[in-house]
Amino acid sequence: MRRLRLQGFTLLEVMLVILLMGLMAAAVTLSIGGGDQQQQLKREAQRFISVTEAVADEAVLSGQFVGIVVDKNAYHYVIYIDDKWQPLQRDNLVSEHQLPEGISTDIEVEGLPLDQDEDKDSLFDDDKKPFDDDPKQQNNPEPQIMLLPSGEMTGFELTFIASGGEQHYQQLVSGDNLGRLVMGRFDEDR
């Protein structure tokens, strides 16, 4: 008579495998804990690049000067019409974009950090605030980044910053005078 031998795992072996899988899953989760913020920063930076490239193309085709006004928690596109900067509001893509909660920006134009305060002085006038004479212009500040009809733009570095908890993440977007936009710096290896 042949005895059938049942093969399988004991309860102890099964529980040991489950414990090891749980420990490995916990280690992976802890090692990529800030991944969500980093991905959100990358999406915001990519959105900025895509929309800016589209607006720059439109500036070349239309022959108009377009600018980007960057605030601490938002940015929007403006167009120069009738001797003043007016918001570009052709669709939702170019209207003011509020950054998600916990994300802010920092900008350097042509290597110079800009103060993003509400009451900043114009770069062109030494004696007065830029909008003292025209109250309508107070809602339409001068852009920090210019997109020219020739395809050129103001060189800049725009840093998207996510601050939450103990870690701070950054995503840099660079633009050069030739109108090129990249994530990171131009001199970095891709």
Rosetta constraint file for C-alpha pairs under 8 A:
AtomPair CA 9 CA 13 HARMONIC 6.12 0.50
AtomPair CA 9 CA 14 HARMONIC 6.58 0.50
AtomPair CA 10 CA 14 HARMONIC 6.48 0.50
AtomPair CA 11 CA 15 HARMONIC 6.17 0.50
AtomPair CA 12 CA 16 HARMONIC 6.15 0.50
AtomPair CA 13 CA 17 HARMONIC 6.34 0.50
AtomPair CA 14 CA 18 HARMONIC 6.31 0.50
AtomPair CA 15 CA 19 HARMONIC 6.12 0.50
AtomPair CA 16 CA 20 HARMONIC 6.27 0.50
AtomPair CA 17 CA 21 HARMONIC 6.18 0.50
AtomPair CA 18 CA 22 HARMONIC 6.15 0.50
AtomPair CA 19 CA 23 HARMONIC 6.28 0.50
AtomPair CA 20 CA 24 HARMONIC 6.21 0.50
AtomPair CA 21 CA 25 HARMONIC 6.13 0.50
AtomPair CA 22 CA 26 HARMONIC 6.16 0.50
AtomPair CA 23 CA 27 HARMONIC 6.22 0.50
AtomPair CA 24 CA 28 HARMONIC 6.27 0.50
AtomPair CA 25 CA 29 HARMONIC 6.14 0.50
AtomPair CA 26 CA 30 HARMONIC 6.15 0.50
AtomPair CA 27 CA 31 HARMONIC 6.18 0.50
AtomPair CA 28 CA 32 HARMONIC 6.44 0.50
AtomPair CA 29 CA 33 HARMONIC 5.92 0.50
AtomPair CA 34 CA 38 HARMONIC 6.38 0.50
AtomPair CA 34 CA 167 HARMONIC 7.88 0.50
AtomPair CA 35 CA 39 HARMONIC 6.01 0.50
AtomPair CA 36 CA 40 HARMONIC 6.16 0.50
AtomPair CA 37 CA 41 HARMONIC 6.15 0.50
AtomPair CA 37 CA 162 HARMONIC 6.66 0.50
AtomPair CA 37 CA 169 HARMONIC 7.36 0.50
AtomPair CA 38 CA 42 HARMONIC 6.19 0.50
AtomPair CA 38 CA 162 HARMONIC 7.86 0.50
AtomPair CA 38 CA 169 HARMONIC 6.43 0.50
AtomPair CA 38 CA 170 HARMONIC 7.73 0.50
AtomPair CA 38 CA 171 HARMONIC 7.97 0.50
AtomPair CA 39 CA 43 HARMONIC 6.16 0.50
AtomPair CA 40 CA 44 HARMONIC 6.23 0.50
AtomPair CA 41 CA 45 HARMONIC 6.14 0.50
AtomPair CA 41 CA 103 HARMONIC 7.64 0.50
AtomPair CA 41 CA 160 HARMONIC 6.44 0.50
AtomPair CA 41 CA 161 HARMONIC 7.33 0.50
AtomPair CA 41 CA 162 HARMONIC 6.94 0.50
AtomPair CA 41 CA 169 HARMONIC 7.93 0.50
AtomPair CA 41 CA 170 HARMONIC 7.21 0.50
AtomPair CA 41 CA 171 HARMONIC 6.14 0.50
AtomPair CA 42 CA 46 HARMONIC 6.02 0.50
AtomPair CA 42 CA 171 HARMONIC 6.46 0.50
AtomPair CA 43 CA 47 HARMONIC 6.04 0.50
AtomPair CA 44 CA 48 HARMONIC 6.23 0.50
AtomPair CA 44 CA 99 HARMONIC 7.75 0.50
AtomPair CA 44 CA 160 HARMONIC 7.78 0.50
AtomPair CA 45 CA 49 HARMONIC 6.30 0.50
AtomPair CA 45 CA 160 HARMONIC 6.93 0.50
AtomPair CA 45 CA 171 HARMONIC 6.87 0.50
AtomPair CA 45 CA 172 HARMONIC 7.52 0.50
AtomPair CA 45 CA 173 HARMONIC 6.54 0.50
AtomPair CA 45 CA 183 HARMONIC 7.47 0.50
AtomPair CA 46 CA 50 HARMONIC 6.11 0.50
AtomPair CA 46 CA 183 HARMONIC 7.84 0.50
AtomPair CA 47 CA 51 HARMONIC 6.08 0.50
AtomPair CA 48 CA 52 HARMONIC 5.93 0.50
AtomPair CA 49 CA 53 HARMONIC 6.04 0.50
AtomPair CA 49 CA 173 HARMONIC 7.63 0.50
AtomPair CA 49 CA 181 HARMONIC 6.46 0.50
AtomPair CA 49 CA 182 HARMONIC 7.54 0.50
AtomPair CA 50 CA 54 HARMONIC 6.34 0.50
AtomPair CA 51 CA 55 HARMONIC 6.15 0.50
AtomPair CA 51 CA 93 HARMONIC 7.07 0.50
AtomPair CA 51 CA 94 HARMONIC 7.05 0.50
AtomPair CA 52 CA 56 HARMONIC 5.94 0.50
AtomPair CA 53 CA 57 HARMONIC 6.19 0.50
AtomPair CA 53 CA 181 HARMONIC 7.74 0.50
AtomPair CA 54 CA 58 HARMONIC 6.29 0.50
AtomPair CA 55 CA 59 HARMONIC 6.16 0.50
AtomPair CA 55 CA 66 HARMONIC 7.76 0.50
AtomPair CA 55 CA 94 HARMONIC 7.95 0.50
AtomPair CA 56 CA 60 HARMONIC 6.39 0.50
AtomPair CA 56 CA 66 HARMONIC 7.59 0.50
AtomPair CA 56 CA 147 HARMONIC 5.85 0.50
AtomPair CA 56 CA 148 HARMONIC 7.56 0.50
AtomPair CA 56 CA 149 HARMONIC 7.90 0.50
AtomPair CA 56 CA 151 HARMONIC 6.76 0.50
AtomPair CA 56 CA 179 HARMONIC 7.93 0.50
AtomPair CA 57 CA 61 HARMONIC 6.29 0.50
AtomPair CA 57 CA 151 HARMONIC 7.40 0.50
AtomPair CA 58 CA 62 HARMONIC 5.93 0.50
AtomPair CA 59 CA 63 HARMONIC 5.58 0.50
AtomPair CA 59 CA 64 HARMONIC 5.23 0.50
AtomPair CA 59 CA 65 HARMONIC 6.28 0.50
AtomPair CA 59 CA 66 HARMONIC 6.27 0.50
AtomPair CA 59 CA 147 HARMONIC 6.91 0.50
AtomPair CA 59 CA 148 HARMONIC 6.62 0.50
AtomPair CA 59 CA 149 HARMONIC 5.15 0.50
AtomPair CA 59 CA 151 HARMONIC 7.63 0.50
AtomPair CA 60 CA 64 HARMONIC 7.13 0.50
AtomPair CA 60 CA 148 HARMONIC 7.12 0.50
AtomPair CA 60 CA 149 HARMONIC 4.24 0.50
AtomPair CA 60 CA 150 HARMONIC 6.00 0.50
AtomPair CA 60 CA 151 HARMONIC 5.79 0.50
AtomPair CA 61 CA 149 HARMONIC 7.45 0.50
AtomPair CA 62 CA 149 HARMONIC 7.46 0.50
AtomPair CA 63 CA 149 HARMONIC 4.76 0.50
AtomPair CA 63 CA 150 HARMONIC 7.83 0.50
AtomPair CA 64 CA 79 HARMONIC 7.32 0.50
AtomPair CA 64 CA 80 HARMONIC 7.08 0.50
AtomPair CA 64 CA 148 HARMONIC 7.20 0.50
AtomPair CA 64 CA 149 HARMONIC 5.65 0.50
AtomPair CA 65 CA 79 HARMONIC 5.99 0.50
AtomPair CA 65 CA 80 HARMONIC 5.61 0.50
AtomPair CA 65 CA 146 HARMONIC 7.24 0.50
AtomPair CA 65 CA 147 HARMONIC 6.16 0.50
AtomPair CA 65 CA 148 HARMONIC 5.24 0.50
AtomPair CA 65 CA 149 HARMONIC 6.02 0.50
AtomPair CA 66 CA 77 HARMONIC 7.03 0.50
AtomPair CA 66 CA 78 HARMONIC 5.69 0.50
AtomPair CA 66 CA 79 HARMONIC 4.43 0.50
AtomPair CA 66 CA 80 HARMONIC 6.31 0.50
AtomPair CA 66 CA 146 HARMONIC 6.05 0.50
AtomPair CA 66 CA 147 HARMONIC 5.08 0.50
AtomPair CA 66 CA 148 HARMONIC 6.61 0.50
AtomPair CA 67 CA 77 HARMONIC 5.68 0.50
AtomPair CA 67 CA 78 HARMONIC 5.10 0.50
AtomPair CA 67 CA 79 HARMONIC 6.17 0.50
AtomPair CA 67 CA 80 HARMONIC 7.96 0.50
AtomPair CA 67 CA 142 HARMONIC 7.99 0.50
AtomPair CA 67 CA 143 HARMONIC 5.14 0.50
AtomPair CA 67 CA 144 HARMONIC 7.16 0.50
AtomPair CA 67 CA 145 HARMONIC 5.47 0.50
AtomPair CA 67 CA 146 HARMONIC 4.39 0.50
AtomPair CA 67 CA 147 HARMONIC 5.59 0.50
AtomPair CA 68 CA 75 HARMONIC 6.93 0.50
AtomPair CA 68 CA 76 HARMONIC 5.77 0.50
AtomPair CA 68 CA 77 HARMONIC 4.56 0.50
AtomPair CA 68 CA 78 HARMONIC 6.12 0.50
AtomPair CA 68 CA 143 HARMONIC 5.06 0.50
AtomPair CA 68 CA 144 HARMONIC 6.19 0.50
AtomPair CA 68 CA 145 HARMONIC 5.09 0.50
AtomPair CA 68 CA 146 HARMONIC 6.53 0.50
AtomPair CA 68 CA 147 HARMONIC 7.92 0.50
AtomPair CA 69 CA 75 HARMONIC 5.55 0.50
AtomPair CA 69 CA 76 HARMONIC 5.44 0.50
AtomPair CA 69 CA 77 HARMONIC 6.23 0.50
AtomPair CA 69 CA 78 HARMONIC 7.24 0.50
AtomPair CA 69 CA 141 HARMONIC 7.32 0.50
AtomPair CA 69 CA 142 HARMONIC 7.00 0.50
AtomPair CA 69 CA 143 HARMONIC 4.36 0.50
AtomPair CA 69 CA 144 HARMONIC 5.71 0.50
AtomPair CA 69 CA 145 HARMONIC 6.94 0.50
AtomPair CA 70 CA 74 HARMONIC 6.32 0.50
AtomPair CA 70 CA 75 HARMONIC 4.36 0.50
AtomPair CA 70 CA 76 HARMONIC 6.72 0.50
AtomPair CA 70 CA 105 HARMONIC 7.87 0.50
AtomPair CA 70 CA 107 HARMONIC 7.72 0.50
AtomPair CA 70 CA 116 HARMONIC 7.77 0.50
AtomPair CA 70 CA 143 HARMONIC 7.42 0.50
AtomPair CA 70 CA 144 HARMONIC 6.87 0.50
AtomPair CA 71 CA 75 HARMONIC 5.66 0.50
AtomPair CA 71 CA 105 HARMONIC 7.24 0.50
AtomPair CA 71 CA 116 HARMONIC 6.01 0.50
AtomPair CA 72 CA 104 HARMONIC 5.40 0.50
AtomPair CA 72 CA 105 HARMONIC 5.16 0.50
AtomPair CA 72 CA 106 HARMONIC 6.84 0.50
AtomPair CA 72 CA 116 HARMONIC 6.54 0.50
AtomPair CA 73 CA 98 HARMONIC 6.13 0.50
AtomPair CA 73 CA 99 HARMONIC 5.42 0.50
AtomPair CA 73 CA 103 HARMONIC 6.93 0.50
AtomPair CA 73 CA 104 HARMONIC 4.89 0.50
AtomPair CA 73 CA 105 HARMONIC 6.42 0.50
AtomPair CA 74 CA 96 HARMONIC 6.83 0.50
AtomPair CA 74 CA 97 HARMONIC 5.46 0.50
AtomPair CA 74 CA 98 HARMONIC 4.39 0.50
AtomPair CA 74 CA 99 HARMONIC 5.43 0.50
AtomPair CA 74 CA 104 HARMONIC 7.75 0.50
AtomPair CA 74 CA 105 HARMONIC 7.98 0.50
AtomPair CA 75 CA 96 HARMONIC 5.78 0.50
AtomPair CA 75 CA 97 HARMONIC 5.56 0.50
AtomPair CA 75 CA 98 HARMONIC 6.90 0.50
AtomPair CA 76 CA 87 HARMONIC 7.46 0.50
AtomPair CA 76 CA 88 HARMONIC 7.86 0.50
AtomPair CA 76 CA 94 HARMONIC 6.62 0.50
AtomPair CA 76 CA 95 HARMONIC 5.90 0.50
AtomPair CA 76 CA 96 HARMONIC 4.31 0.50
AtomPair CA 76 CA 97 HARMONIC 6.16 0.50
AtomPair CA 77 CA 87 HARMONIC 6.11 0.50
AtomPair CA 77 CA 88 HARMONIC 5.49 0.50
AtomPair CA 77 CA 94 HARMONIC 6.11 0.50
AtomPair CA 77 CA 95 HARMONIC 6.80 0.50
AtomPair CA 77 CA 96 HARMONIC 7.20 0.50
AtomPair CA 78 CA 85 HARMONIC 5.89 0.50
AtomPair CA 78 CA 86 HARMONIC 5.23 0.50
AtomPair CA 78 CA 87 HARMONIC 4.26 0.50
AtomPair CA 78 CA 88 HARMONIC 4.80 0.50
AtomPair CA 78 CA 143 HARMONIC 7.33 0.50
AtomPair CA 79 CA 85 HARMONIC 5.46 0.50
AtomPair CA 79 CA 86 HARMONIC 5.35 0.50
AtomPair CA 79 CA 87 HARMONIC 6.26 0.50
AtomPair CA 79 CA 88 HARMONIC 5.81 0.50
AtomPair CA 80 CA 84 HARMONIC 5.53 0.50
AtomPair CA 80 CA 85 HARMONIC 4.56 0.50
AtomPair CA 80 CA 86 HARMONIC 6.29 0.50
AtomPair CA 81 CA 85 HARMONIC 6.37 0.50
AtomPair CA 81 CA 86 HARMONIC 6.80 0.50
AtomPair CA 84 CA 137 HARMONIC 7.51 0.50
AtomPair CA 85 CA 137 HARMONIC 7.81 0.50
AtomPair CA 85 CA 140 HARMONIC 5.89 0.50
AtomPair CA 85 CA 141 HARMONIC 7.14 0.50
AtomPair CA 85 CA 142 HARMONIC 6.72 0.50
AtomPair CA 86 CA 140 HARMONIC 6.03 0.50
AtomPair CA 87 CA 95 HARMONIC 7.51 0.50
AtomPair CA 87 CA 140 HARMONIC 7.10 0.50
AtomPair CA 88 CA 94 HARMONIC 6.50 0.50
AtomPair CA 88 CA 95 HARMONIC 6.48 0.50
AtomPair CA 89 CA 94 HARMONIC 6.25 0.50
AtomPair CA 89 CA 95 HARMONIC 5.26 0.50
AtomPair CA 90 CA 94 HARMONIC 6.96 0.50
AtomPair CA 90 CA 95 HARMONIC 7.58 0.50
AtomPair CA 91 CA 95 HARMONIC 6.53 0.50
AtomPair CA 92 CA 96 HARMONIC 7.99 0.50
AtomPair CA 99 CA 103 HARMONIC 6.08 0.50
AtomPair CA 99 CA 104 HARMONIC 6.90 0.50
AtomPair CA 102 CA 162 HARMONIC 5.65 0.50
AtomPair CA 102 CA 163 HARMONIC 5.76 0.50
AtomPair CA 102 CA 164 HARMONIC 6.53 0.50
AtomPair CA 103 CA 160 HARMONIC 6.72 0.50
AtomPair CA 103 CA 161 HARMONIC 5.43 0.50
AtomPair CA 103 CA 162 HARMONIC 4.49 0.50
AtomPair CA 103 CA 163 HARMONIC 6.65 0.50
AtomPair CA 104 CA 160 HARMONIC 5.84 0.50
AtomPair CA 104 CA 161 HARMONIC 5.20 0.50
AtomPair CA 104 CA 162 HARMONIC 6.61 0.50
AtomPair CA 105 CA 158 HARMONIC 6.78 0.50
AtomPair CA 105 CA 159 HARMONIC 5.45 0.50
AtomPair CA 105 CA 160 HARMONIC 4.63 0.50
AtomPair CA 105 CA 161 HARMONIC 5.81 0.50
AtomPair CA 106 CA 158 HARMONIC 5.85 0.50
AtomPair CA 106 CA 159 HARMONIC 5.12 0.50
AtomPair CA 106 CA 160 HARMONIC 6.73 0.50
AtomPair CA 106 CA 161 HARMONIC 7.63 0.50
AtomPair CA 107 CA 113 HARMONIC 6.21 0.50
AtomPair CA 107 CA 114 HARMONIC 6.29 0.50
AtomPair CA 107 CA 156 HARMONIC 7.09 0.50
AtomPair CA 107 CA 157 HARMONIC 5.77 0.50
AtomPair CA 107 CA 158 HARMONIC 4.48 0.50
AtomPair CA 107 CA 159 HARMONIC 6.21 0.50
AtomPair CA 108 CA 112 HARMONIC 5.14 0.50
AtomPair CA 108 CA 113 HARMONIC 4.17 0.50
AtomPair CA 108 CA 114 HARMONIC 5.88 0.50
AtomPair CA 108 CA 156 HARMONIC 5.53 0.50
AtomPair CA 108 CA 157 HARMONIC 5.18 0.50
AtomPair CA 108 CA 158 HARMONIC 6.47 0.50
AtomPair CA 109 CA 113 HARMONIC 6.33 0.50
AtomPair CA 109 CA 114 HARMONIC 6.96 0.50
AtomPair CA 109 CA 144 HARMONIC 7.15 0.50
AtomPair CA 109 CA 145 HARMONIC 7.40 0.50
AtomPair CA 109 CA 154 HARMONIC 7.14 0.50
AtomPair CA 109 CA 155 HARMONIC 5.96 0.50
AtomPair CA 109 CA 156 HARMONIC 4.25 0.50
AtomPair CA 109 CA 157 HARMONIC 6.48 0.50
AtomPair CA 110 CA 154 HARMONIC 7.06 0.50
AtomPair CA 110 CA 155 HARMONIC 5.06 0.50
AtomPair CA 110 CA 156 HARMONIC 5.46 0.50
AtomPair CA 111 CA 156 HARMONIC 7.03 0.50
AtomPair CA 111 CA 157 HARMONIC 7.85 0.50
AtomPair CA 115 CA 120 HARMONIC 7.14 0.50
AtomPair CA 116 CA 120 HARMONIC 7.38 0.50
AtomPair CA 120 CA 129 HARMONIC 7.53 0.50
AtomPair CA 121 CA 125 HARMONIC 7.61 0.50
AtomPair CA 121 CA 128 HARMONIC 7.44 0.50
AtomPair CA 121 CA 129 HARMONIC 5.24 0.50
AtomPair CA 121 CA 130 HARMONIC 6.23 0.50
AtomPair CA 122 CA 126 HARMONIC 7.70 0.50
AtomPair CA 122 CA 129 HARMONIC 6.38 0.50
AtomPair CA 122 CA 130 HARMONIC 5.19 0.50
AtomPair CA 122 CA 142 HARMONIC 7.92 0.50
AtomPair CA 125 CA 129 HARMONIC 7.37 0.50
AtomPair CA 125 CA 130 HARMONIC 7.02 0.50
AtomPair CA 128 CA 132 HARMONIC 7.13 0.50
AtomPair CA 131 CA 135 HARMONIC 6.44 0.50
AtomPair CA 131 CA 137 HARMONIC 5.85 0.50
AtomPair CA 131 CA 138 HARMONIC 5.51 0.50
AtomPair CA 134 CA 138 HARMONIC 7.16 0.50
AtomPair CA 135 CA 139 HARMONIC 7.94 0.50
AtomPair CA 136 CA 140 HARMONIC 7.46 0.50
AtomPair CA 137 CA 141 HARMONIC 6.68 0.50
AtomPair CA 145 CA 153 HARMONIC 7.03 0.50
AtomPair CA 145 CA 154 HARMONIC 5.35 0.50
AtomPair CA 145 CA 155 HARMONIC 7.65 0.50
AtomPair CA 145 CA 156 HARMONIC 7.33 0.50
AtomPair CA 146 CA 153 HARMONIC 5.38 0.50
AtomPair CA 146 CA 154 HARMONIC 5.31 0.50
AtomPair CA 147 CA 151 HARMONIC 6.96 0.50
AtomPair CA 147 CA 152 HARMONIC 6.27 0.50
AtomPair CA 147 CA 153 HARMONIC 4.53 0.50
AtomPair CA 147 CA 154 HARMONIC 6.89 0.50
AtomPair CA 147 CA 179 HARMONIC 7.78 0.50
AtomPair CA 148 CA 152 HARMONIC 5.35 0.50
AtomPair CA 148 CA 153 HARMONIC 5.76 0.50
AtomPair CA 151 CA 178 HARMONIC 6.97 0.50
AtomPair CA 151 CA 179 HARMONIC 5.82 0.50
AtomPair CA 152 CA 177 HARMONIC 5.41 0.50
AtomPair CA 152 CA 178 HARMONIC 4.77 0.50
AtomPair CA 152 CA 179 HARMONIC 4.58 0.50
AtomPair CA 153 CA 175 HARMONIC 7.55 0.50
AtomPair CA 153 CA 176 HARMONIC 6.72 0.50
AtomPair CA 153 CA 177 HARMONIC 4.98 0.50
AtomPair CA 153 CA 178 HARMONIC 6.41 0.50
AtomPair CA 153 CA 179 HARMONIC 5.04 0.50
AtomPair CA 154 CA 175 HARMONIC 7.38 0.50
AtomPair CA 154 CA 176 HARMONIC 6.65 0.50
AtomPair CA 154 CA 177 HARMONIC 5.46 0.50
AtomPair CA 154 CA 179 HARMONIC 7.91 0.50
AtomPair CA 155 CA 174 HARMONIC 7.59 0.50
AtomPair CA 155 CA 175 HARMONIC 5.22 0.50
AtomPair CA 155 CA 176 HARMONIC 4.22 0.50
AtomPair CA 155 CA 177 HARMONIC 4.97 0.50
AtomPair CA 156 CA 174 HARMONIC 5.77 0.50
AtomPair CA 156 CA 175 HARMONIC 5.21 0.50
AtomPair CA 156 CA 176 HARMONIC 6.54 0.50
AtomPair CA 157 CA 172 HARMONIC 6.74 0.50
AtomPair CA 157 CA 173 HARMONIC 5.76 0.50
AtomPair CA 157 CA 174 HARMONIC 4.46 0.50
AtomPair CA 157 CA 175 HARMONIC 6.43 0.50
AtomPair CA 158 CA 172 HARMONIC 5.79 0.50
AtomPair CA 158 CA 173 HARMONIC 5.15 0.50
AtomPair CA 158 CA 174 HARMONIC 6.31 0.50
AtomPair CA 159 CA 170 HARMONIC 6.42 0.50
AtomPair CA 159 CA 171 HARMONIC 5.64 0.50
AtomPair CA 159 CA 172 HARMONIC 4.41 0.50
AtomPair CA 159 CA 173 HARMONIC 6.24 0.50
AtomPair CA 160 CA 170 HARMONIC 5.58 0.50
AtomPair CA 160 CA 171 HARMONIC 5.13 0.50
AtomPair CA 160 CA 172 HARMONIC 6.28 0.50
AtomPair CA 160 CA 173 HARMONIC 7.99 0.50
AtomPair CA 161 CA 168 HARMONIC 7.06 0.50
AtomPair CA 161 CA 169 HARMONIC 5.82 0.50
AtomPair CA 161 CA 170 HARMONIC 4.59 0.50
AtomPair CA 161 CA 171 HARMONIC 6.66 0.50
AtomPair CA 162 CA 168 HARMONIC 5.71 0.50
AtomPair CA 162 CA 169 HARMONIC 5.16 0.50
AtomPair CA 162 CA 170 HARMONIC 6.36 0.50
AtomPair CA 163 CA 167 HARMONIC 6.67 0.50
AtomPair CA 163 CA 168 HARMONIC 4.68 0.50
AtomPair CA 163 CA 169 HARMONIC 6.63 0.50
AtomPair CA 164 CA 168 HARMONIC 6.59 0.50
AtomPair CA 171 CA 183 HARMONIC 7.45 0.50
AtomPair CA 171 CA 184 HARMONIC 7.16 0.50
AtomPair CA 172 CA 183 HARMONIC 5.82 0.50
AtomPair CA 172 CA 184 HARMONIC 4.82 0.50
AtomPair CA 172 CA 185 HARMONIC 7.36 0.50
AtomPair CA 173 CA 181 HARMONIC 7.00 0.50
AtomPair CA 173 CA 182 HARMONIC 5.76 0.50
AtomPair CA 173 CA 183 HARMONIC 4.57 0.50
AtomPair CA 173 CA 184 HARMONIC 5.42 0.50
AtomPair CA 173 CA 185 HARMONIC 7.25 0.50
AtomPair CA 174 CA 181 HARMONIC 5.66 0.50
AtomPair CA 174 CA 182 HARMONIC 5.42 0.50
AtomPair CA 174 CA 183 HARMONIC 6.32 0.50
AtomPair CA 174 CA 184 HARMONIC 6.18 0.50
AtomPair CA 174 CA 185 HARMONIC 5.75 0.50
AtomPair CA 174 CA 186 HARMONIC 7.14 0.50
AtomPair CA 175 CA 179 HARMONIC 6.51 0.50
AtomPair CA 175 CA 180 HARMONIC 5.53 0.50
AtomPair CA 175 CA 181 HARMONIC 4.48 0.50
AtomPair CA 175 CA 182 HARMONIC 6.64 0.50
AtomPair CA 176 CA 180 HARMONIC 5.60 0.50
AtomPair CA 176 CA 181 HARMONIC 6.88 0.50
AtomPair CA 182 CA 186 HARMONIC 6.95 0.50
AtomPair CA 184 CA 188 HARMONIC 7.10 0.50
